[in-house]
Amino acid sequence: MTVEKKQFTIFERMILFFLIGIVTSSVLKNQYEHTLLKKIFMRVTEELKPCLAKVEKSYLGKSSSSISDAVSLCTDIKSDFFQVSTLNVNGVIKLSIFYPEFPIKNLNLVPIVMDDLAEISGNKDQKINRWRCDFTQGLKPTELEIMDLLCDRLNQDH
């Protein structure tokens, strides 16, 4: 009794290589997008650090007048990725994001003291312990994950 070996036809091999190619291109595209977003996060956080530090310092000094200094510093930031459109009296920073691959176009950074919104009032120093990211448009779960990564990166020093 002889055992015949099953060999793949040329057509079956072509289909196999085609499927491997599709999976590989998908993985490479996702890796490229992830790397690109990581670079954007690094640039955005580095360019925003002086602005965030200035707002945080104004809270420690209990001075609403220093918020106006922070506003001018923040709105003067020149970036290829974003522009600070406004910064209100409580230190909420509103960003407009230009980068087409970024999942959102408008982002608000809200200063948080302990577990409450920060406000410049009262007779006590307030130390901002983190920034909350607010956005108006609905996001897909993967885009929400991307925004969480950005917010985590902004809060690394806290």
N, C-alpha and C positions, 0 to 999 in steps of 0.2 A: 504494500500500500504506500503510495507516494503522497506526500503532503504538498499541495500547491501553495506557494506564497502569494498572498494578495498584494499586488503592486498598485500604486496610485497611478491613475492616468494623468496625462499632461493637463487635462481640464481640471481635475481635482487639485492638482498642485497649484495651478493658476488661481483658483478660488482661495486656497489656503494662504498664498502669498498676498492676495488682495486683502483678505481679512486682517492679516498681520499688519499690513501697511496702514489700514484705516485705524486700527487700535494705536499703533505707534504715532501716527500723526496727531491723533486726539490727545495722547499723553504729552507729546512735545508742545502742542498748542497750549494746553493747560499749564505746563511748566513755564512756558514763556510768559503767559499772562500773570502767573503768580510772581515770577521774578520781576516783571515790570511794575506790578503793584507794590512790591516790597521796596523797590527803588523810589517810587512815588512817596510811600509812607516815610521813608528815611528823609527825603528832601523836605516834605511838608513839616514833619516834626522839627527838623533842624532849623528851618526858616521861621517857625512859629515860636520856638523857645524864648527868644528875647521878649516877644509880645506877652506870652503867658507869664513869664517871670515878672514883667512890669505890672501886670494886673495883680498878681499874687502879692507883690510888694506893697501895692496901694492898699490892699486889705489889711496887711500887718500894721500899716501906719494909720489906719482908720481915716483915711483922707479921700473924700470924694473928688477933691481937686486934682489929686494925682491920677485919677482915672482919666482925666482929660489929657494928661501927658501920655498915658498908656494908649489912648485912642490915636493920638498923632503918631506914636511909634508903630502901632499895629497897622494903621491905614497906609503908612509909608513903605511897608514891606513890598519889595518887588520880587515877584515869583512867576515862573512859567506855568505853575500849576494852579494857583489860587490867588484870590484877592480878598482882603478883609474889607467887607462892604460897610459894616457898622460895628461899633462896640458901645453898648449902652452903659448907663450909670452904675449898674450892678455887675458889670464886667462880662456880660454875655457877648461873645464874639461871633459875628455872623460872617461866614466865609462863602464866597462864590468860587466854585471849582471849575476850571477850564478844561481839564484833561478829558478827552472824549471817551477813553476806556474806563474812566472812573464811574462807579454805579450811581452816584448822586451828583447833583449840581449845586445844591445849597446845604450847608451844614452849620449848625449852631453849637458852639462850645459853651456850656453852662458851668460856671464855677460852683463847686459843692464844698460846703464846710460840714464836717462830720457826715450826717445823712440828710442834710437840709440844704436848700438853695442858699447861696451866699448873698448877703445884702450888706451894703456899707451903711450901717446905722448902729446905734447903741454905743456903749462905753467900753467895749471889750475888743481886744485884738482877735481877728478871725484868720485862721490859717486855712487856706484852700488845700484840701487834701486830695482832691481829684477833679477831673473835668468830665462832665457828662456830654455825650454827643447826641444831639437831637437833629432829626431830618424830617422833612415834611412828606416826602413821597414814599409810597410803599415799596418795599424791597423784597426781592426773592430771597429765599433762605441762604443761598450762596453769597449774595450781595450783602446781606445782613452780617454774615460771617466776616466778610471783608471789612465792613465798618467797625465791627467789634475789634478786629486786629488793629485798625488805625487808632481807636480810642485807647486800647491797651497800650499801644506804643506812646501815645501822648501822656499817659499816666504812669509811665515807668519810673519816673523820678519821685513819685509820691509814695 
